[in-house]
């Protein structure tokens, strides 16, 4: 029995299938936006936007091996700190003599 090996992650997806799925997604978007009946639920198929948009999008995502868009690297917490000293102490408020705070 032959051993099945998956392609490495660097292997690009099939361009013909990628182009076909991209066109199918764009056609599904156009149909859902243009035809109000495509936004409803069918008795036989269920939710039509799921079949017109969600399933082609998931297929396209699976073709690209479920890769997520690359986000910028977050700065490490140590680089975000401004200083390493302790918090500054509060200075007492200078009041004229004879003026005290009263409880409400």
PyMOL commands that set and color helices and strands:
alter all, ss='L'
color gray80, all
select helices_A, chain A and resi 15-34+36-39+48-63+77-80
alter helices_A, ss='H'
color red, helices_A
select strands_A, chain A and resi 41-42+46-47
alter strands_A, ss='S'
color yellow, strands_A
deselect
rebuild
show_as cartoon
